[in-house]
Amino acid sequence: MGLVPAAPAHPFRLEGSGDGKEVVILGAGLAGMAAAYELDKLGYRCTILEARERTGGRCWSVRKGATNEETGGGLHTAGFDAGQYFNAGPSRIPHHHGLTLHYCKELSVPIQVYNNVNENTYYYSEGKGPLSNKKVRVREAHSDVRGWMAELLAKAMDGGKIDVEMSKEDTLKVIEYLRAEGGLDIDKLYKASARRGYSESPGPGDREGKIGEPMTLLAMLQSGLLDPDFYNVAEYTYELQGTLFQAVGGMDRIAAAFEQKVGRLIRMGSEVRHIRNLEKGVQVGYKDKTGEKTMQADLCICTIPLPVLSNIDHNFSSDASRAIDSIVYMSTGKIGLQFKRRFWEEDEGIYGGITHTNNQLTQIFYPSYDYLGGKGILIGYYNFNEKAVATGNLTYEQREQLALEKGSLIHPQYRQEFERSFSVSWHKTKYNMGGWALYSADERQTLYKALLQPDKQVYFAGEHMTYLNAWMAGALESARSVVAALHSRVTGQRFSYPVFGS
Ligand SMILES: Cc1cc2nc3c(=O)[nH]c(=O)nc-3n(C[C@H](O)[C@H](O)[C@H](O)COP(=O)(O)OP(=O)(O)OC[C@H]3O[C@@H](n4cnc5c(N)ncnc54)[C@H](O)[C@@H]3O)c2cc1C
């Protein structure tokens, strides 16, 4: 009869009131702002202390005038043109991150499809094997490796060399599947097909098109194209399977939407210096432009990343303290390169997606927005671990030189079209000190569990308090989870928070 309102996409039904209880929230990243947003609705009085002069934390799109401070690197300011940006942190939202999508809807953040897998990008193996320094289109590598592997397996099955008990009929079915999967011919041989693209495109009249010659399996192997840290199987993972989304106009639109709701609660430029559980309540010391301050609240939600928290004075239990000091974060970095024209689209037909390299760049990300626009920013490297440490140790100018030198091996247009850059080394960035938390299986059982419990009046939240590390969904799920726990404590009712999808 239309009398009952439609249920929200992702309901969060906590009953009772926070009754004006004071909660101090440390950090105005997504976890801190989402927690404040939900607590505010429930009648709590929240204050968010944020060290930076901006909200969003890692949810950050670098635009003209953006600044970052790295240890040993000094202050870095982005000189991009107005309207240009790149996502220095998150760039992709998996379709199954329901809570992220839920907040986009609730806060009116428009989203669009993110093109993560593009068969027209490249693999580039520098200085290794017969394919060294050759641009190999992803579709060529995919078609050839599938073809050669399917041929090998089909031959082995044909020759009865597979150690699986199977009827003749089933064996034939598998071979039929392999023929389809690998694009094999009637004799079960891989001879390449239009799947791997054309050396001469089909066209009008008698222009039939020429199919490119396949690479040999040996050439691919010797060039490292199939090395596990190079050949991209990441796109098979649950998180990177399509459909992926992004916020229109930059991922920081999500943070901006939360800020619109809770901005009045945030004290910017307030760096937390100490956190003390008191007999009743909690005391937080912080420093802002005017000097050292302290404030008290009934309860606290701490979303400060652990490597940063580790350097803040506190009186937490020894278990919590050990966990905070021990968890290692990913070293990772990105560089945004602004170009005068979108040559990757105009000259090479690349619209979004990723090129993979075996050198320091690791990946080049092409923007999945403003297609056919004038200028554009691509992500010149997005690297991890040792490669990120090595690039992070360079000066900002040296990083730019590295990105241009290695990038122009793939895109010679770089030198002609480049305008300016901005790089972020997350493990050297003052209020993060890392990309995301990395837990071993053992640490999940010990250190992680110690932080899942509140330390007296202090609750821990943030991507590090979930199994959704490196995802905005982790920040948001953890916020709801601690809000439910805190509200249970205040109201004496039991609210447990079901993780989305469970
Ligand atoms: C390179 C990179 C790529 C990523 N890619 C994706 C992606 O594609 N998709 C996706 O969903 N997620 C991605 N993520 C993960 C996502 O960005 C994070 O999981 C999420 O933004 C973390 O939010 P948070 O609130 O837990 O932490 P943060 O955003 O780090 O917030 C913590 C806040 O605490 C503040 N703070 C720190 N110290 C103090 C102090 N002393 N006093 C006061 N305030 C302090 C910080 O300034 C910050 O605002 C990526 C992250 C990185 C780094």
The ligand as a Tripos MOL2 file, in Angstrom:
@<TRIPOS>MOLECULE
LIG
   53    58     1     0     0
SMALL
NO_CHARGES

@<TRIPOS>ATOM
      1 C1         48.0700    3.9840   -2.1440 C.3       1 LIG1
      2 C2         46.7300    3.5510   -1.6130 C.ar      1 LIG1
      3 C3         45.8100    2.9750   -2.4690 C.ar      1 LIG1
      4 C4         44.5520    2.5990   -1.9870 C.ar      1 LIG1
      5 N1         43.6320    2.0870   -2.8670 N.ar      1 LIG1
      6 C5         42.3710    1.8660   -2.4480 C.ar      1 LIG1
      7 C6         41.3440    1.5620   -3.3910 C.ar      1 LIG1
      8 O1         41.5820    1.4860   -4.5940 O.2       1 LIG1
      9 N2         40.0890    1.3760   -2.9130 N.ar      1 LIG1
     10 C7         39.7770    1.4860   -1.5930 C.ar      1 LIG1
     11 O2         38.6010    1.3080   -1.2350 O.2       1 LIG1
     12 N3         40.7310    1.7730   -0.6810 N.ar      1 LIG1
     13 C8         42.0060    1.9850   -1.0830 C.ar      1 LIG1
     14 N4         42.9690    2.3530   -0.1850 N.ar      1 LIG1
     15 C9         42.6880    2.2500    1.2620 C.3       1 LIG1
     16 C10        41.8780    3.4050    1.8540 C.3       1 LIG1
     17 O3         42.3950    4.6250    1.4160 O.3       1 LIG1
     18 C11        42.0100    3.3280    3.3770 C.3       1 LIG1
     19 O4         41.7000    2.0250    3.8250 O.3       1 LIG1
     20 C12        41.0890    4.2950    4.1080 C.3       1 LIG1
     21 O5         41.0560    5.5570    3.4920 O.3       1 LIG1
     22 C13        41.6030    4.3980    5.5460 C.3       1 LIG1
     23 O6         40.7850    5.2690    6.3030 O.3       1 LIG1
     24 P1         41.0590    5.4320    7.8480 P.3       1 LIG1
     25 O7         40.0730    6.4230    8.3410 O.co2     1 LIG1
     26 O8         41.1220    4.1080    8.4940 O.co2     1 LIG1
     27 O9         42.5540    6.0080    7.9700 O.3       1 LIG1
     28 P2         43.1480    7.4030    7.4600 P.3       1 LIG1
     29 O10        42.5170    7.8020    6.2010 O.co2     1 LIG1
     30 O11        44.6210    7.2590    7.4750 O.co2     1 LIG1
     31 O12        42.6880    8.4260    8.5860 O.3       1 LIG1
     32 C14        43.4060    8.6220    9.7710 C.3       1 LIG1
     33 C15        43.3390   10.0980   10.1150 C.3       1 LIG1
     34 O13        44.0560   10.3080   11.3290 O.3       1 LIG1
     35 C16        44.7610   11.5310   11.2090 C.3       1 LIG1
     36 N5         45.8720   11.5580   12.1760 N.ar      1 LIG1
     37 C17        47.0300   10.8700   12.1240 C.ar      1 LIG1
     38 N6         47.7970   11.1680   13.1820 N.ar      1 LIG1
     39 C18        47.1110   12.0540   13.9260 C.ar      1 LIG1
     40 C19        47.3710   12.7320   15.1510 C.ar      1 LIG1
     41 N7         48.4900   12.5800   15.8030 N.pl3     1 LIG1
     42 N8         46.4320   13.5850   15.6170 N.ar      1 LIG1
     43 C20        45.2470   13.7810   14.9520 C.ar      1 LIG1
     44 N9         44.9620   13.1670   13.7950 N.ar      1 LIG1
     45 C21        45.8760   12.2970   13.2830 C.ar      1 LIG1
     46 C22        45.2300   11.5330    9.7770 C.3       1 LIG1
     47 O14        45.5940   12.8250    9.3280 O.3       1 LIG1
     48 C23        44.0020   10.9880    9.0520 C.3       1 LIG1
     49 O15        43.1200   11.9900    8.6520 O.3       1 LIG1
     50 C24        44.2240    2.7530   -0.6200 C.ar      1 LIG1
     51 C25        45.1640    3.3260    0.2480 C.ar      1 LIG1
     52 C26        46.3960    3.7330   -0.2430 C.ar      1 LIG1
     53 C27        47.3770    4.3660    0.6910 C.3       1 LIG1
@<TRIPOS>BOND
     1     1     2 1
     2     2     3 ar
     3     2    52 ar
     4     3     4 ar
     5     4     5 ar
     6     4    50 ar
     7     5     6 ar
     8     6     7 ar
     9     6    13 1
    10     7     8 2
    11     7     9 ar
    12     9    10 ar
    13    10    11 2
    14    10    12 ar
    15    12    13 ar
    16    13    14 ar
    17    14    15 1
    18    14    50 ar
    19    15    16 1
    20    16    17 1
    21    16    18 1
    22    18    19 1
    23    18    20 1
    24    20    21 1
    25    20    22 1
    26    22    23 1
    27    23    24 1
    28    24    25 2
    29    24    26 1
    30    24    27 1
    31    27    28 1
    32    28    29 2
    33    28    30 1
    34    28    31 1
    35    31    32 1
    36    32    33 1
    37    33    34 1
    38    33    48 1
    39    34    35 1
    40    35    36 1
    41    35    46 1
    42    36    37 ar
    43    36    45 ar
    44    37    38 ar
    45    38    39 ar
    46    39    40 ar
    47    39    45 ar
    48    40    41 1
    49    40    42 ar
    50    42    43 ar
    51    43    44 ar
    52    44    45 ar
    53    46    47 1
    54    46    48 1
    55    48    49 1
    56    50    51 ar
    57    51    52 ar
    58    52    53 1
@<TRIPOS>SUBSTRUCTURE
     1 LIG1         1 GROUP 0 **** ****
